[in-house]
Amino acid sequence: MRAEQATDAVQRLLDEQEIRQVLARYCRGVDRCDAELIRSVYHPDANDNHGTYNGPGRHFPDHVLPMLQATWEATMHNLGTCVIEIDGDTAHVETYFVAYHRRHQGVEPWLDVFGGRYIDRFEKRDHAWLIADRVVVHEWSKLEPTPSTFPAELFAAGQRSPADPAYDGERRP
């Protein structure tokens, strides 16, 4: 491999890693109800077609966070297969995800589970890869009762705010 090819390959790996970090930042922002973290993944003129919302990405947190906080006690997004096709300063990215949403229906805890894909167009502007356009694809969903089977009170509790242990400066990744 020539030096130029090696440099191109390394840059491609760096670009792919930056894109994956943006995707992870998005999930963390939603799960922690952090509006600014969610906004940070979009270019200023980005669009997000999220089923219940189709509009500017920067306004998506204003739509989704009140709904999340009113309906679900906790959410957890897991990313899976991620296909990244980079062409210059544009990347077409397809990312599989499963999103878990915990709520109470009466006295019983329930889990809403959503399996889908993010179909994103990323653009590299001012040396940063961010989402320029997103479409969320629904593949499947289910609702199931989820009685607790372990002593949750023995663990640190997740918070949907900067009080979450992940925001502690000493533990922050």
C-alpha positions in Angstrom: 0.0 0.0 0.0 1.4 3.4 -1.0 1.7 6.2 1.6 -1.1 8.1 -0.1 -3.5 5.1 0.0 -2.6 4.5 3.7 -3.3 8.2 4.5 -6.7 8.0 2.7 -7.6 4.7 4.6 -6.7 6.3 7.9 -8.8 9.4 7.1 -11.7 7.2 6.2 -11.5 5.3 9.5 -11.4 8.6 11.4 -14.4 9.9 9.5 -16.4 6.7 10.2 -15.5 6.9 13.9 -16.6 10.5 14.0 -19.9 9.6 12.4 -20.4 6.7 14.9 -19.7 9.2 17.8 -22.4 11.5 16.5 -24.9 8.6 16.4 -24.0 7.6 20.0 -24.2 11.3 21.1 -27.8 11.4 19.7 -28.8 8.3 21.6 -27.3 9.6 24.8 -29.0 12.9 24.3 -32.4 11.3 23.9 -32.0 8.9 26.8 -30.8 11.6 29.2 -33.3 14.1 27.9 -30.4 16.5 27.0 -31.8 18.9 24.4 -28.4 20.6 23.7 -26.7 17.2 23.1 -29.5 16.2 20.7 -29.2 19.6 18.9 -25.4 19.1 18.6 -25.8 16.2 16.1 -27.5 18.3 13.4 -26.3 20.9 11.0 -28.3 24.1 11.4 -30.4 23.4 8.3 -30.9 19.7 8.8 -34.3 18.0 8.6 -35.5 15.1 10.7 -38.4 12.9 9.6 -39.1 11.1 12.8 -42.6 9.8 12.2 -44.4 12.0 14.8 -42.2 14.9 13.8 -41.0 16.1 10.4 -39.1 19.3 10.5 -35.8 21.0 11.4 -33.4 18.8 13.4 -32.6 21.6 15.8 -36.3 21.7 16.9 -36.6 18.0 17.3 -35.7 18.1 21.0 -38.5 20.6 21.6 -41.0 18.0 20.2 -39.6 14.8 21.6 -38.5 15.6 25.1 -41.8 16.7 26.6 -43.4 13.6 25.1 -40.7 11.3 26.5 -40.9 12.9 29.9 -44.7 12.7 30.1 -45.0 9.1 28.8 -41.9 7.1 29.7 -39.9 6.8 32.9 -36.7 5.8 31.1 -35.5 5.1 27.6 -32.5 3.2 26.2 -31.4 3.2 22.6 -29.0 0.5 21.3 -27.3 0.9 18.0 -26.5 -2.1 15.8 -25.4 -2.6 12.3 -24.1 0.6 10.8 -23.3 0.9 7.1 -21.3 4.1 6.2 -20.7 5.0 2.5 -18.5 8.1 2.3 -18.3 10.1 -0.9 -16.2 13.2 -0.4 -17.9 15.4 2.2 -21.1 13.4 2.1 -21.9 10.1 3.8 -24.9 8.0 3.5 -25.4 6.1 6.7 -27.9 3.3 7.6 -27.9 2.4 11.3 -30.1 -0.3 12.9 -31.4 0.4 16.4 -33.6 -0.9 19.1 -35.2 1.6 21.5 -36.6 0.5 24.8 -39.1 2.8 26.6 -40.3 1.9 30.2 -43.6 3.2 31.6 -46.3 2.3 34.0 -49.8 1.4 32.9 -51.8 1.4 36.1 -49.5 -0.2 38.7 -47.7 -2.5 36.2 -44.5 -1.6 34.5 -44.5 -2.0 30.7 -41.8 -1.9 28.1 -42.5 -0.4 24.6 -39.8 -1.7 22.2 -39.2 -0.2 18.8 -36.9 -1.7 16.2 -35.9 0.4 13.3 -33.3 2.1 11.2 -31.9 5.7 11.0 -31.3 6.6 7.3 -29.0 9.6 7.5 -27.2 11.8 5.1 -24.2 13.2 7.0 -22.2 16.1 5.6 -18.8 17.3 6.6 -18.8 21.1 7.1 -16.2 23.1 8.8 -14.3 19.9 9.5 -17.2 18.3 11.4 -19.5 15.4 10.4 -23.1 16.1 11.4 -26.6 15.0 10.2 -28.0 16.9 7.3 -31.1 14.8 6.7 -32.6 11.9 8.7 -35.5 9.5 8.1 -36.5 7.1 10.8 -37.7 3.7 9.4 -40.0 1.6 11.6 -39.4 -2.2 11.2 -41.3 -3.6 14.2 -42.5 -2.8 17.7 -44.0 -4.6 20.7 -45.5 -3.8 24.1 -44.8 -6.2 27.0 -45.3 -6.2 30.8 -42.0 -6.1 32.6 -42.1 -7.1 36.3 -38.8 -6.6 38.0 -36.8 -9.7 38.7 -33.7 -8.2 40.4 -33.0 -5.7 43.2 -32.8 -2.5 41.2 -32.5 -0.5 44.4 -28.9 -1.8 44.8 -27.7 -0.1 41.6 -27.1 3.5 40.8 -30.3 4.9 39.3 -30.2 6.4 35.8 -31.4 10.0 35.6 -32.8 11.9 32.7 -30.7 15.0 33.5 -27.2 16.1 34.3 -27.6 14.3 37.7 -27.0 11.0 35.8 -23.8 9.3 36.8 -22.5 9.6 33.2 -22.4 13.4 33.6 -20.1 13.2 36.7 -16.8 14.6 35.5 -14.8 11.8 37.2 -16.8 9.1 35.4 -17.5 10.8 32.1 -16.3 8.8 29.1 
